[in-house]
Amino acid sequence: MDLLISLLPSLMFGGMNVLTGYIGGKPRQQNLGLALGAGTLSLCLLPLINHSWSLHTFTLGFLGAVFWSCGQVFLLLAFKYQGVSRSMPVIVGVQLVQNALIGVLLLGEWRSPIAFTLGFTALTMIITGIYSTSWHEKTSVQTGTFNLKKGMTASIISGMFYAIYPAMFQYYKLPTEDVLGPMGISILTCGIIFTVLLRPIDPVPVLNRKLTFLMVPGMMWALGNLALLTSATKLGIATGFTLSQLGVVISTLGGIYILGEKRSQKEKIFVFIGIALVVTGGILLGIAKSYEIN
């Protein structure tokens, strides 16, 4: 049962990206819809977990969701410029690499020779996988909004923002269940602020029927986040986080075969190779964690 719970985040996180792309809309409207769904349901789920708030946990939890919200904005921009299938492996890979480096440099992880060897091998595989999935054949046919440079830049920035808050919570040893509420409040606040800030560059009205549908993938994130917190308690944060990132398979393949994103046959081969490398590298990172010296 614990393993099934730990796999639920990957289903929710992977599925929400495909559903967001399927519903459509401009990045500004998508961001607001996801924020409303994720923030509201996060607060509604509080009675299901044991939690306590203090000024310390509230401040850091609120700040953590600010980083998450910034990552979300750049994720949606990456989707606009290069699609879900090309963006998500990069975003997940950057998160895994950055979290691993933070663990080594700030948290003193990988001190044993086995852990260091496995970790270094994992990082090499993930970086190679990122390059493989993002490879673009010059003869590949794309839509008018396709811009590989802007898309890759947005993906990298998104992954860097996403990777900050889990490491921050771990560094300050915050109980993950105590930050769920502050994160929900912060996500709602940031969603409204970004809607206002982005209006000059994206003036299309956001308050319409599509906004309601976009709340659904936001709710999927909230459910996945709750499952991640539960699995992290039972299986450990390294295993729980690693398993949650397996949703990259759903996002990437869903982008190609459900959303119909254009990829040449050679690109598809590189995509499958890249996914395998990123997923395997993520699993190796979790294994490396188990060989650490206490």
C-alpha positions as CSV (number, residue, x, y, z in Angstrom):
1,M,0.0,0.0,0.0
2,D,2.9,2.4,0.8
3,L,4.4,1.8,-2.6
4,L,1.1,2.5,-4.3
5,I,0.8,5.8,-2.4
6,S,4.3,6.7,-3.4
7,L,3.5,6.2,-7.0
8,L,0.3,8.4,-6.9
9,P,2.3,11.7,-7.1
10,S,3.9,10.6,-10.4
11,L,0.4,10.0,-11.8
12,M,-0.9,13.3,-10.5
13,F,2.1,15.4,-11.5
14,G,2.5,13.8,-14.9
15,G,-1.2,13.9,-15.7
16,M,-1.7,17.5,-14.7
17,N,0.8,18.7,-17.2
18,V,-0.9,16.8,-20.1
19,L,-4.3,17.9,-18.9
20,T,-3.2,21.6,-18.7
21,G,-1.9,21.3,-22.3
22,Y,-5.1,19.7,-23.4
23,I,-7.3,22.4,-21.9
24,G,-5.2,25.1,-23.4
25,G,-5.3,28.8,-22.7
26,K,-2.6,31.5,-22.3
27,P,0.1,31.0,-19.7
28,R,-1.4,33.8,-17.5
29,Q,-4.8,32.1,-17.4
30,Q,-3.3,28.7,-16.9
31,N,-1.2,29.9,-14.0
32,L,-4.2,31.5,-12.3
33,G,-6.3,28.3,-12.8
34,L,-3.6,26.0,-11.5
35,A,-3.0,28.3,-8.5
36,L,-6.7,28.5,-7.6
37,G,-7.0,24.7,-7.8
38,A,-3.8,23.8,-6.0
39,G,-4.0,26.5,-3.3
40,T,-7.7,25.9,-2.4
41,L,-7.5,22.1,-2.3
42,S,-4.3,22.3,-0.3
43,L,-6.2,24.2,2.4
44,C,-9.1,21.8,2.2
45,L,-6.8,18.8,2.8
46,L,-5.4,20.1,6.1
47,P,-8.0,18.2,8.2
48,L,-6.6,15.0,6.8
49,I,-3.1,15.5,8.2
50,N,-1.6,16.2,11.6
51,H,-0.1,19.7,11.5
52,S,0.9,22.6,13.6
53,W,1.8,26.2,12.6
54,S,4.4,28.5,14.1
55,L,5.8,31.8,12.7
56,H,8.9,29.9,11.7
57,T,7.1,27.2,9.7
58,F,4.5,29.6,8.2
59,T,7.2,32.0,7.0
60,L,9.4,29.3,5.4
61,G,6.4,27.5,4.0
62,F,5.0,30.6,2.5
63,L,8.4,31.5,1.0
64,G,8.8,28.0,-0.4
65,A,5.5,28.3,-2.3
66,V,6.8,31.6,-3.7
67,F,9.6,29.7,-5.3
68,W,7.2,27.0,-6.5
69,S,4.9,29.7,-8.1
70,C,7.8,31.2,-9.9
71,G,8.7,27.8,-11.2
72,Q,5.2,27.3,-12.3
73,V,5.2,30.5,-14.4
74,F,8.3,29.5,-16.2
75,L,7.0,26.0,-16.7
76,L,3.9,27.3,-18.5
77,L,6.2,29.6,-20.6
78,A,8.3,26.6,-21.5
79,F,5.1,24.7,-22.6
80,K,4.2,27.6,-24.8
81,Y,7.6,27.8,-26.6
82,Q,8.5,24.1,-26.9
83,G,5.7,21.9,-25.6
84,V,5.2,19.5,-22.7
85,S,7.2,16.6,-24.1
86,R,10.4,18.7,-24.6
87,S,10.1,20.7,-21.4
88,M,9.3,18.2,-18.7
89,P,12.5,16.0,-18.9
90,V,14.6,19.2,-18.7
91,I,12.6,20.5,-15.7
92,V,12.7,17.2,-13.8
93,G,16.4,16.7,-14.7
94,V,17.4,20.1,-13.4
95,Q,15.5,19.5,-10.2
96,L,17.2,16.2,-9.6
97,V,20.7,17.6,-10.4
98,Q,20.2,20.7,-8.3
99,N,18.8,18.8,-5.3
100,A,21.7,16.4,-5.5
101,L,24.3,19.2,-5.6
102,I,22.6,21.0,-2.7
103,G,22.7,17.7,-0.7
104,V,26.4,17.3,-1.3
105,L,27.5,20.9,-0.8
106,L,25.2,22.0,2.0
107,L,23.8,18.9,3.7
108,G,26.9,16.7,3.6
109,E,25.5,13.8,1.6
110,W,27.3,11.2,-0.5
111,R,30.2,10.9,2.1
112,S,30.7,7.2,1.5
113,P,32.6,6.0,-1.6
114,I,29.6,4.0,-2.8
115,A,27.2,6.8,-2.4
116,F,29.5,9.2,-4.2
117,T,30.0,6.8,-7.1
118,L,26.3,6.1,-7.5
119,G,25.5,9.8,-7.2
120,F,28.1,10.9,-9.7
121,T,26.9,8.2,-12.2
122,A,23.3,9.3,-11.7
123,L,24.1,12.9,-12.4
124,T,25.9,12.0,-15.6
125,M,23.0,9.9,-16.8
126,I,20.5,12.7,-16.0
127,I,22.5,15.4,-17.8
128,T,22.9,13.1,-20.8
129,G,19.2,12.3,-20.7
130,I,18.3,16.0,-20.6
131,Y,20.4,16.6,-23.7
132,S,18.9,13.6,-25.5
133,T,15.2,14.5,-24.9
134,S,15.8,18.2,-25.9
135,W,17.6,17.3,-29.1
136,H,16.0,19.0,-32.0
137,E,16.4,18.0,-35.7
138,K,16.6,21.0,-37.9
139,T,14.2,19.5,-40.5
140,S,11.6,18.9,-37.8
141,V,8.3,20.7,-38.5
142,Q,7.1,22.9,-35.6
143,T,4.2,25.4,-34.9
144,G,4.6,29.1,-35.1
145,T,5.2,29.6,-31.4
146,F,8.1,27.1,-31.3
147,N,11.3,28.7,-30.0
148,L,13.8,26.2,-28.7
149,K,16.1,28.8,-27.1
150,K,13.3,30.5,-25.1
151,G,11.8,27.1,-24.2
152,M,15.0,25.6,-22.9
153,T,15.8,28.8,-21.0
154,A,12.3,28.8,-19.4
155,S,12.6,25.0,-18.6
156,I,16.0,25.4,-16.8
157,I,14.8,28.4,-14.8
158,S,11.6,26.5,-13.9
159,G,13.5,23.5,-12.7
160,M,15.9,25.7,-10.6
161,F,13.0,27.4,-8.8
162,Y,11.1,24.1,-8.2
163,A,14.2,22.6,-6.6
164,I,14.7,25.3,-4.0
165,Y,11.8,24.7,-1.7
166,P,12.3,20.9,-1.0
167,A,16.0,21.6,-0.2
168,M,15.0,24.6,2.0
169,F,12.5,22.5,4.0
170,Q,15.1,19.8,4.4
171,Y,17.8,22.2,5.4
172,Y,15.6,23.8,8.2
173,K,14.2,20.3,9.1
174,L,10.6,21.4,8.7
175,P,7.9,18.8,9.0
176,T,6.4,18.6,5.6
177,E,2.9,18.4,6.9
178,D,3.3,21.7,8.7
179,V,4.1,23.6,5.5
180,L,1.2,22.4,3.4
181,G,-1.2,25.1,4.7
182,P,1.2,28.0,4.4
183,M,2.1,26.8,0.9
184,G,-1.6,26.8,0.0
185,I,-2.1,30.4,1.1
186,S,1.1,31.5,-0.7
187,I,0.1,29.7,-3.9
188,L,-3.3,31.5,-4.0
189,T,-1.6,34.9,-3.2
190,C,1.1,34.4,-5.8
191,G,-1.4,33.3,-8.4
192,I,-3.3,36.6,-8.0
193,I,-0.2,38.7,-8.0
194,F,1.2,37.1,-11.1
195,T,-2.1,37.5,-12.9
196,V,-1.8,41.2,-12.3
197,L,1.9,41.5,-13.1
198,L,1.6,39.5,-16.4
199,R,-1.4,41.5,-17.7
200,P,0.6,44.0,-19.7
201,I,2.3,41.3,-21.8
202,D,-0.7,39.0,-21.9
203,P,-3.9,41.2,-21.8
204,V,-6.3,38.4,-22.8
205,P,-9.2,38.1,-20.2
206,V,-8.7,35.2,-17.8
207,L,-12.1,35.0,-16.1
208,N,-14.0,32.7,-18.4
209,R,-15.2,29.0,-18.5
210,K,-11.7,27.7,-19.3
211,L,-10.4,29.0,-16.0
212,T,-12.7,26.6,-14.2
213,F,-11.4,23.6,-16.1
214,L,-7.8,24.7,-15.4
215,M,-8.5,24.4,-11.7
216,V,-8.7,20.6,-12.1
217,P,-5.0,20.0,-12.9
218,G,-4.2,22.4,-10.0
219,M,-6.2,20.1,-7.7
220,M,-4.3,17.1,-9.1
221,W,-1.1,18.8,-8.0
222,A,-2.5,19.3,-4.5
223,L,-3.5,15.6,-4.2
224,G,-0.1,14.5,-5.5
225,N,1.6,16.8,-3.1
226,L,-0.3,15.3,-0.2
227,A,0.6,11.8,-1.4
228,L,4.2,12.8,-1.6
229,L,4.2,14.1,2.0
230,T,2.6,10.8,3.1
231,S,5.1,8.6,1.2
232,A,8.0,10.7,2.3
233,T,7.0,10.0,5.9
234,K,6.8,6.3,5.3
235,L,9.5,5.6,2.8
236,G,11.9,8.6,3.3
237,I,12.2,11.9,1.4
238,A,14.8,10.5,-1.1
239,T,12.7,7.5,-2.2
240,G,9.4,9.5,-2.1
241,F,10.7,12.4,-4.1
242,T,12.4,10.1,-6.6
243,L,9.3,8.1,-7.3
244,S,7.2,11.3,-7.6
245,Q,9.4,12.4,-10.6
246,L,8.5,9.3,-12.6
247,G,5.6,11.4,-13.9
248,V,8.0,12.7,-16.4
249,V,7.3,9.6,-18.5
250,I,3.6,10.4,-18.5
251,S,4.2,14.1,-19.3
252,T,6.6,13.4,-22.1
253,L,4.7,10.6,-23.9
254,G,1.4,12.3,-23.2
255,G,2.7,15.5,-24.9
256,I,3.7,13.5,-28.0
257,Y,0.8,11.0,-28.3
258,I,-2.1,12.9,-26.7
259,L,-1.3,16.5,-27.3
260,G,0.1,15.7,-30.8
261,E,3.3,17.7,-30.3
262,K,5.5,17.3,-33.4
263,R,8.6,15.2,-33.0
264,S,10.5,13.5,-35.9
265,Q,11.2,9.8,-35.8
266,K,14.9,10.4,-34.8
267,E,13.7,12.8,-32.1
268,K,11.4,10.2,-30.7
269,I,14.2,7.7,-30.4
270,F,16.3,10.3,-28.5
271,V,13.2,11.0,-26.3
272,F,12.9,7.3,-25.3
273,I,16.6,7.1,-24.6
274,G,16.5,10.4,-22.6
275,I,13.5,9.3,-20.5
276,A,15.2,6.0,-19.6
277,L,18.4,7.9,-18.6
278,V,16.6,10.5,-16.5
279,V,14.4,7.9,-14.7
280,T,17.3,5.5,-14.1
281,G,19.4,8.4,-12.8
282,G,16.7,9.5,-10.5
283,I,16.4,6.0,-9.1
284,L,20.2,5.8,-8.6
285,L,20.0,9.1,-6.6
286,G,17.6,7.4,-4.3
287,I,19.8,4.4,-3.9
288,A,22.9,6.6,-3.3
289,K,21.0,8.1,-0.4
290,S,20.6,4.7,1.3
291,Y,24.5,4.3,1.3
292,E,25.1,7.5,3.2
293,I,27.2,7.5,6.4
294,N,25.1,8.6,9.4
